[in-house]
Amino acid sequence: MAAAGTLLGVDLAAKAAVERYLADGQTIDLGPVDLRLGYNTGAAFSMGNGLPTWVLVAVTAAITLAVAGYAWRTAGRPSSPAVLLVGLTAVLAGALGNLIDRAGDGRVTDYLYTGWFATFNLADVFITLGAITVAGVSLLAADPDPQSHATESRPTPGPEGPRTPLR
């Protein structure tokens, strides 16, 4: 949880710095990404832009609580891969960062501008990379042959040869 707190702090500090130093409409060119202050009153890609703020805050809070509960439960399992926990930590930190930012004034501070994609922030990067990590771990851990563990219906070889189940 300390890692999530650290990422959360970095996200909120970046948002505060951008609001302070780019409030006059200034853009800083960083190559493939510019720093340009913007605000999003909707959810991802401005979906839900017309919804009341309390709805977006409530839905975001519910999702964040679900992620936190899943992360807590997963962290308590000794068999959980460390990379899964890293992914969940990133998703949780990003969700909390955007939730805290939105709760103040109903909008999320965005500042990473590409010119060809939606403007986003560090919390969005955490959520995206964390979700990709969680999905990747889940896909790699999936058993490609779900029947490989079902031995009850398979014939069991014995001293006199394979037996077939009784019908």
N, C-alpha and C positions, 0 to 999 in steps of 0.2 A: 504494500500500500504506500510505502514511502516513495517508490518510483512513480506511482500515479500522482502523488502530491507534487513531486518535482516537475513532472511534465505539465501538470496543471498550472503550477507557478510560472513556468516558462511561457505558456500560452497566454495567461492573463497579463504578464509583464509585456509581452510583445504587443498585445492589443492596446494596452495603455500607452506604450511608446508611440505606436502608429497614430493613435488619436491625438497625442500631444504634438508630435512633430510633423504630421501631414494634414492637419486640420484645415490648412489654407488652400487645399487642392493640389499641393505639390506632388509630383510623381518622382520616384527614384528608380532609375533604370539599373537593373541588376543582370541584364542579359536576357535569358529566356523568360524571366519573371520580373515584373515591376512591382514596386511597393506603391499602392494607390489606395487611399482610404475609401471604403464603401460600407454600406450597411445592408443587411438582409433581414427583412421583417417576416420572411417565410422560413420554411425548413430547407432541406437540401435543394439546390438549384431553384430557390425561391418558390417551391411548391407550397401551397397553403398560405400564400402571401396575403390573402384577404381575411384569413381567420382571425378571431379575437386572440389577443396576446395570451390570455389565460389558458386557452385551449392548447396553443403551442407549448407553453411552459408546462402544463399538466402532462401532455403526451411525452414531451422530452424527459420530464422527471420520471415518469413511469418506465420509459425505456431505459433510462440511466439506472434506476433501481433494479430493474431486471438484469442488466449487465453486471451490476455490482454484486447481486446475489449469486449469479452464475460464476463470476470470478472468485468470490469468496468460497463457494462450494468446491470449485475446481482446485483452488489453491490448497484446500485441506486434504486432497487426495495425494498420497505419496507417488502414485503412478502417473501423475499429470506431467507431461513434458514441459520443460522450462520455456521453450519457445511458445507454447500455447499460453502460458502465463504472461509472457512479454506482450503477445498480441492482445490479450484481454486487458492488460494494464494500459496499453495505448488507447484502446477503444474507450475504456472507462475515463481516462484523463481527458480525452477529447470531448466526450459527451458532457462531462462535468464543466469543462471550460466554456462550451457553448451554452450550457444551461445557466451557469452563473452570469455570463455576459447578457443573455436574453432576459433574465429575471429583472435586471436593473431598469431597462427602458423598452423592453419588448423587441429588441433587435440584436442581431449578432454583428460584431465588428469584423469585416473582411478586409484584406489588404494585399493578398497575393494575386496579382493581375497578370494574365497571359495575353489578353487581347483576342484569343480564339476559344477560350474556355471560361467557365464561370469564375468569378472572383471568389477566393476562398481564404481560409486562415490556417494557422498551425494546428488548431484543434481538428479541423477537417482532415488535415494530413495524418494526424494521429489515428483518427477513426478509420480512414481508408486503409492505411498500411496495417493497422491492427486487425481489421476485418479480413484483409487478404491473408495475413499470417494465420489467423484462426481457421479460415477456410482451407488454406493449404495444409495445415497440420491435420485437420479433420479428414481431408481427402486422402492424405498419405497414410493415415492410421486406419482407414476403412478397409475391411476385409473384402478383397475382390471376389471371393467365392463364399457367399453366406452359407452354402450347403456343406462347407468343409467341417463344420462343427456339429452337424446333425448326423449322429451315428446310429440313432435308434432305428431308422428305416433301412439301413444298409445291412447286407448279409454279413454275418460274423463267421470268419473261418474257424473251424474246429478241427479236431483230429481226423474226423471223417470227411472233411471238405467244407465248402461254404454252406451255411444254413440260410434258409429263407425264413422271413418272419411268418408266423402263423396268421391265417386270415380268418 
